Amino acid sequence: MRAKLAMAITAVATAATSLASADTYVVHETVEAYPHYRHYREGGELGVYAGGGYGVGIGGRLGATFYPGLYLGGAYTFYTGNASFAGGELGYKFWPGYHWELRPYMFLGAAFLRVGNEGFGRGPADPEVVLAFQPGLLAAYHFGAAYVDLEGRAYVAPNPGALALLGGVGVNF
C-alpha cells in the first residue's frame, strides 16, 4: 500500500512540475515567436477614410506615433453637407492584440461651414470659420505595414453637433 501511495505522490508531483514547466515554456515561446511585435508602434502613418457625419464625407490624415504610443497628426475631412474640417489630432495607441490597434483621440481645428438657409441651421450672420472639437475612437486591423480601420467621431463643436462613422485604409512607414 505504501508503495502505491508513494508512486501516486511521485506521479502527481511529476505531472505538476511538468505543467508548470510547460506553462513557462509556452509563455516564453509566445514572446519569442513575435520579435517584431512592436513593428507598427512607432513611425509615420498615412490614411484615407470615408463615411457619414455632416453628410457624406471623405478625408485623410498624416501623423506619427512616438514612444510609448502617443499619436500626433493632422487631418482634413470634407462633407458634401457643406462643411470641412482641418486641424490636429492627439491620441494614444493601444495594442490589445498582435494585429489590432485601438486609438482614442481628440481633434482640434477649424470648421469651415457654409452659412445661409442650408448651413446646419446657422444664420447668414454667423461666421463661416469656427473652432471644431471632435473626440473619437479608431479601431484598426493591421496586416504588414497596411491597415483597415473603422472610427467613430462625436462633433461636439461647432453647434449643432453630430456623430460620424467612418471607414478607411492606411499605411505605416
N, C-alpha and C positions, 0 to 999 in steps of 0.2 A: 504494500500500500504506500509506504514511504517512497519507494522508487517511482511509482506512478505520479505521486504528488510532486516530487522533485522534477520529474520530466515535464509535467504540465506547467510548473512555475518557470522552468527554463524556456519552454516553448513560448509562453506569454511574454516573458522578458525579451526574448529574441524578436518576436513579432513587433513589440512596442518600439524597440530600438530600430528595427528596420523601417517602420512607418515614420519615425522621427527623422531618420536619415533621408528617406525618400522625399519628405516634405521640404527639407532644407535643400536637397539636390534640385527639386523642381523649381523652387523659388530662384535659386542661383542660375539655373539653366534658362529660365524665362528672361531674366535681366540680361544675361549674356547673349541671348538669341537676337536681341534688337539693339545692337550697339549704336545704331544711327537713329534711335528713337527721338532725339531732340533735333532732328534734321530740319523740321519746319518751324521750330520755335523762334529763331532769331533770323532777321533779314528782312528784305523788302517784299512787298505784295502789290499786285495789280489785279483789280477785279472790275467786272461789269455786272449790272443787275437790271431787272425789270419787274414790274408788278403794279399794284394799285394802291392809291392813297388819296391824293387830291386829284384824282383822275388816273389815267394810265400813265405810268412813269417809267423812265429809263435813266440810268446813271452809271457812274463809275467812281472808283476810289483808288488812291495810291497812298501807300503807307509803309511803315516799318515796325517791326517788333524788336524790342530790346529786352535784355535780361532784367527781371525774371519772368517776363510775359507782358510787359507794358506795351500797348499798341498806340502809336501816334500816326495820324494820317489826315488826308484831305479827301473830301467827297463832293460830287456835284450830282444833283438829281433834277430832271426836267419832267414836269407833269403836263399832260395835254389840257388839264383843267386850269390853265393859265397861271402856273406857279413854277418857280425853280428855286433851288436851294444850293448854296455854295458855302463851304466852311470846313472846319477842322473836326476831327474825331479823336477822342481819347477813350481807350478801353483797356481791358485786360483779358488775355487769352488763357483759358483753362483747357487742359487736355485730359478728358476723362477716359480716353482710350487711345490706342496707337494711331488710328485714323481720324478720330473725332475731335473737333475743336468747338468750344463754346466761348463766345466773346460778348459780354455785356459792354456797352459803350454809350457815350454821350456825344451828340453832335451839337456844335455851336457855330453859328454863322449868319449869313444874310439870306433873307427870304425875299425873292423878287415876285411880287404879286400884281396881277392886273387888277386895276380898280374899275369901278363902274357897277353896272347892274349885275354882271356875271361874276365878279371877282370875290367869291366866297362871302357874300353878304357885306362886303366893305363898301363904304360910301365913296363918292368921287373926291371928297376932300381928304380921305385917308392917304398916308404915304404909300408909295409903291414898294419901297425897300424898308423892311423891318427886321428885327432880331428874331432868329429861329433857334429853338432849343428842342432837341429830339433825343430822348433816351431810347435805346434799342437793344435787341439781343440777336446775335448772329450765331447760327449753328452750321458748321461746315463738315463735310466728309472729304478727307484728303486721300489722293492716290498719286504717288510720286510727288512731283512739285505742283501739280494741279489740284483744284478742289471745286466742289459744287456746294452752294450754300442756300440757306433759307433764313430770312431775317424778318423780324417784326419791329416796327417803329411806332412810337407814340409822339405825334406832333403836338407838343404842349404849347409852344408859341410858334407862329403867330395864331391869333384868335380868328376864326374858330379852329379848334384842334381837330385832329383826325388820327386814324390808325392806318398804317400801311403794312402790307405783306408783300415782300419782295423775294425773288429767287435769282441766283446768279452763278457765275463761274469766275474763276481766277487762277492766278499762278503765283507761287512764291519764288523769289530769286535771291 
